[in-house]
Amino acid sequence: MLNINNNTDIGVIGAGTMGSGIAQVAASAGHAVYLYDANFSSCEKAIVNLKNGLNKLVDKGKLEQKKADSIISNIHIIDKLENFQKCGLIIEAIIEDLDVKRTLFGKLEDICEPTCIFASNTSSLSIGSISGNLKNPERFAGLHFFNPAQVLPLVEVVPSVLTSDNIINGLYDLMKVWGKTPVIAKDTPGFIVNKVARPYYGEALKIYEEGLADFSEIDFAMKSIGSFKMGPFELMDLIGNDVNYKVTETVFTEFYYDGRYKPSITQKRYAEAGLLGRKSGRGFYDYSKETTFEEKNYDYNKLNYIFTRILVMLINEAIDTLYRNIASKEDIDLAVIKGVNYPKGLLKWADELGLEFVYDELNSLYTLYLEDRYRPCPLLKKMIDSSKKFYNE
C-alpha cells in the first residue's frame, strides 16, 4: 500500500506553470517539495511567481501570511536529479515527448528507492508507453492535474495495465488529502476530460467552417442557452490553439483516425500563423483591444440549434467513454464539472433531455452528413431499447 504522509518528501520535475502549481499543492499539504528543472533559472522564476501569486491571495484576505510563508518554505529548488533520492513520490510535468519522459524515469529508477512512486502529469501520452521500459512499472501511474493546478480540483488518476492496484488506491486517497477531486480513468487517449471535451471544440469549429455562425455567435449560444462559463472559441484561446490542436491531433491519431476526433484545418492554420490566443495577444479574438461578448441581434432558433448540436455531441462522447469502460458514470460526470467547469454532468444532462431526444438529434446529423463523427454510441441505443436511464432518481 502507498504509504505517504506529511513527512514524505515529494519531488516535482518541471518548473513551468503545471509543475510549479503541483509543487504548490503538495507544499500546501505540508510536504517538503523538491522542484527540479533542466533549466535551473526556471525554478528560480517559478518561486518568484508562486510568491507573487500567494501574496495576492494574502492581500485579498483569502490566505493568511503565515500559511503563504509556510508554503514557500516547503519548496526547495534543486539542480540535479540525485537530490530526489529520499523522495517517496515524484511527479513529472515536462514536455510531452515520449522519449524524453522514458529517459528521465529510467534515470530516476537508478537513483530512487524501490518504494518511491513515479507519476506523470501527461495529458496525451500513454502511461503504459512511458513506463513500459522500467524495471518496476507497477509503481508508475498517471496523475493528470488541470491548469492551474492550484485552483482546479480535478486530478485524473490513471493506471497502466501494469500498475499495482495498491498504488492506484493510495494515489486516489492522497489526492483527497491534498484537497483534490480524484477520478480514475483507463489508460486510453485523452483519459476522460480530453476525450469527452473534443466535440466542444471540434463541432464548434465545424459549425464555423460551414458558415453557419461566427466565433462570437457560437460562444454566445453555449453561454446563454447552455450556461457554459466560456464558449468554445474563448476557451481555445485561453488554452492556446497550438496546445488544443495538438491534443486533438493526438487523440485522433491514437484512436486510429476515428472521424469523431478529426482535427480542424481552421485551428491548424491559426496555430501555424502564431494566432495562439491570449498568450500571443490574438487568436480567434484580438486581445490587443478590449474584447467583449455582448448579445447582438441573434436568431434564437439558430442559437438553440448550435447549442443542441454541440451538446448532443458531447453527450454521445460521454456515453462512449462509459461504453468503453474508461471510467464510471459518476467519474465521467464529476470530471467534466470539476475539470472543465461544465454546468452539469453530461450523462445526467442526457437523462434530463431524454435519451430518445439525444439519439434522434444525432441520427438526424448522421443522416444529413453521413460522417462517422455523428454515429450514436451503441450503448445509447441499447439503453433506449431497454427503457433505462443513467441515473434512477
N, C-alpha and C positions, 0 to 999 in steps of 0.2 A: 504493500500500500504506500502511496505517496505520503511522505512524512515531512511536511513543510509547516513551520510555524514562524512567528515574528522574528525568531533568532536566525532563520535561514537566510543566507546571502543569495541575492538574485542578480544574475548577470543579464545585461541588455546589450545587444550588438547592433549598432546603427544609431547615430545621434541625430537623425533627421526628425521631421515632425512626428512620425509614428513612434520611433524609438524613444525619443525624449518624453513623449506622452505616456508610453508604457512605463518608463522609469519613474515618472511622477506618480502613477497609480500605485506601483509597488512600494515606493518610498512613503506614500501617504498611509499605507497599511502597516508601516513600522519596520519594513525590511531595510537592511543595508543593501544598497543597489550599486553595482559596478557597471559603469557605462563606457563602452568602447566603440570607437570608430576608426577605420583605417586612416582617416584624415583627422588627426588629433584636434585641430582647430575647430572641427565641427562639434566636438564635445564641449569645448570652451564656449562656443556660441550657443549651444543648447542650454547650458547652465544660465547664461545671461538671459535668454528668452524665457526660461522657466521662472527665474526670479521676477522678471517683469510681469509675467502673467499672474503669478501668485500675489505680487504687490497690488495689482489691480483689484484682485478679489478682496484683499485686505482693505483697500480704500473704499470699496463698495459695501463693506461690512459683511461680506459673505464668508470670510475666513479670518481667524484670529492670527495675529502676527506671530505668536508663539508656534502655532501649527505650521505656518509658512516657513519659518526658520528651521523647524524640525525636518520638514520635507527636504529642503535643500541640503541640510547637513547629512541626511541619509544617503545622498547620491555622491558617489566617488568616481571621478573620471580616471581611466587607466589607459596606458599606452601600449599594452601588449596582452595577448590572449592568455599568457601564463598566469596572469592575475585572477583568472576565473577558477583557479584550481580548487578553491574551497566552496564554490557556489553549489547550491542544491537544485537550482533551476536556471537555465539560460534561455532567453527568448531572443530570437534573431529577427531583425526588421531592416534588412538591407535590400539592395537591388534585386528585382525579380529576374534573376539569372540562375538557371538550374545548376550549371557547372560551378558557379561561384559559391552557391549555397552548399553543394555537396563537398567541395574542397574545404570550406570553413568547418563544417561539422566533423569531417574526417580529422582535422587538426584538433578540434575540441575533444574528440574521443580519446586522443592520446594524452591530453592534458588533465582532464577532469576525472573525478572519482566515478566508479561504475554506478554509484547511486544517483549521480546527477541526471536530472531530466532535461532533455533538449526539446525546444519548441520553436516553430517557425510562424511568423506573422503573415506568411504568404497569402495573397488573395486569389491567386490564379494558378499556382503550380501544385502538382500532386504531392501530397505528403509522403506517399509511398516512394515516389521517384526521388525525392530529396534524401530519404533515409535508407533507401534500398542497399546502398554500399556500406552502411555502418556494420560494425561487428555486433552491436546490440540495438537493432532497430525497434525493439519492443519498448524502449524508453523514449521514443520520439513521437511527437504529436503536433498538430497544428493548433495554434492559439491565435485566431484571427480577430484582432481588435478593429474598431472602426474609428475613423478620423473625425474629430480629435479624440484620442483615447481617454483623455482626462474627463471628457464630457459625455460622450455617447456610451450608454451602459452595455450594449451588446458585445459578447465575445462568442465566436463560433469555436467550439472545441471539436477538433477533427482528428479522429484516429485513422491511421493507415490500416491495412489488413494485417499488419504485423504488430501493431501497438497493443500493449498489455491493457486489459480491462481495468486493472488497478490504477494504472497511470491516468486513464481517461476519467475514472470516477474521482480520483484525487484532484486532478486539474479542475474538474467541474466544481467540486466543493471549494477549492482555493479561490476560484473566480468569485464565488458568492461571498467569501470572506473579504475579498478586495472590493466588495460593493458593486460588482458587475452582475449582469444578467446573462448567464451562460446558456447556450443551446448546443446540442450535439448534432453534428452533421456528418454524413458519409463522405468519404474522400472522393468526391466527384467534381467535375469542372464547375467552378463558381460557388461550391458549397451550397448554402441556402440563399443568402441575400443576393449575391452577384449572379446567380442563375435566375431566381424568381423576378428580379428587377429588370431584366433585359428588355421586356416589352415596353416598359415605361419610357425608355429612350428610343428603342427601335421602331415602335409603332408611331410614336410622335414624329420621328424623322420621316417615316414613310408617308404619313398624312401631309407633312410639309412638301415632300418631293412630288406628291400628286397635285400640288397646287390648291389643295382644299382650304388651307389656312396658313397664316404666317406664324412665326415663333410666339409672339405675344398672345395671339388668339388661342393657340393650343395651350399655352401656360395658363391663361385666364380660365379656360374651360375646366382644367384639372383642379384649380384652386377654388373657383366659385361654386362649381357643382359638386366636386368630389371632396372638397375641404383638405386637399393636399397642401402642405405648408409651402412647397416650392413646385413650380411647374417643371416639366422635363428639361426644357432648354435652360432655365435658370440653374437647375441642378447640374446639368452637364457643364455649364460654365463654371460652377463652383468646384466641381470635381477636377475639371481640366479635360478638354477634348482629346488630348493625347492619351491621358490615363484611361478615360472612359472608353475610347475607341479600342485601346489595347486589350482591355478586359473583354469587350465584346468579341474581338477577333480571337482571343484565346479560347473563350467558351465555345465559339463557333467551330474552331479547329478541333478542340478536344472532344466535342460531341460528334466527330466525324462529319462535319459540314452539314449538320441538321439545319434546314432552312429557317427554323424558328429563331435562330440566333444570327442570321446573316447580317454582317455589318453594313453601315450606310456609307455610300460613296460621298455623300454630303459631309458627314462628320470627318471622313478621311481627308477630304480636301481642306477643311477648316484646320485640322491638326497640322497638315503639311504646310499650310500658309502661315503657321505660327499664331493662328487665332485660337488660343487655348482657353480663353475665358478670363475670369477675374485675375488670374496670376499674370497674364500678359497684357491686361488692360482692355482687351477686346476678344470676344468670341461670337456667340450668336447675338449678343448685345454689346454695345460700345460703353465701356466703363470709364472712358476719359471724360465723359459728361454725365450729368445726373440721369440715372435710369429709373423710370417709373413704370409701373404696371397697372395703369388705371383702366377702368372699364370704358370701352368705346361702344359704338352703336352696333353691338354684335347681335347676330341672329341666334336666339336661344335654342332653336331646334338644331342648328349646326353645332353649337357648343355642346348640347346634350349628346349628339351623335359622336363627337370627338371623345368626350368623356367615357361614354359607354363602350366605344370601340377599344380604347386603351385599357379600361378596367377589365373587360372580359378576357382580354389577352393576358393580363396579369393574373387573373383568377385561374385561367387554364394552366399557366406555368406553375402556380402554386399547387394545383391538383396533380400535375405531372410529377412534381417533386415528392408528393406523398405517394403517388403510384409507384415511383422508383425506389421507395423506402429510403430516401435520402435523409429524411427527418420525420419526426412525429407531427401530427396536425397542430398540436399545441406549440411545438417549437417553430414550425413554419410561420404561424400567425404571430408569435412573440417576436420572431426575428425581423419581420418587416415593420412592426411597430417600433421596436427598440433600436433597430439598426438603420432604417431609412425614414423613420418618422411617418409612416403611412397612418392615416386616420383610424384605421381598424384592420384587424386581421383579414386576409383575403379569403380564407375558407369560411370564416364567419360571415363575411360580406356575401359570399356565394349563396349561403343559406338564406340570407335576408332577401336577396334579389329573386331567388328561386332558381334551382339548378336547370329547370327546363328553359327559363329565360336565357341563362348563360349559354346553354347548348344551342339554342335557336339563333342567337346572335353570332356565335362562332360559325355555325353551319351556313348562315347567310353570307358571311365574309368568305368562307371557303368556296361556296358556290359561285360567288362573284369573281374571285381572283384565281381560283384553282391553284393556290400556293399552299405548301405543306405547313407554313407558319400558322395557318388558321385551323388546322385539323383539331377537333376536340379530343381531349385525352380520353382513352378508353374507360378510365375509372369514372369519369363524369357520366358517360352513357350507362355504365353498369349501375351507378347509384340511382339514376333516374328510373331505370327499368325495375329496380327493387324498392322504389319509393323511399329511399334513405336520404338523410342529411348528414353533414359532417358533425354537427353537434345536435344533441337531442333535447335542448332546453325547450 
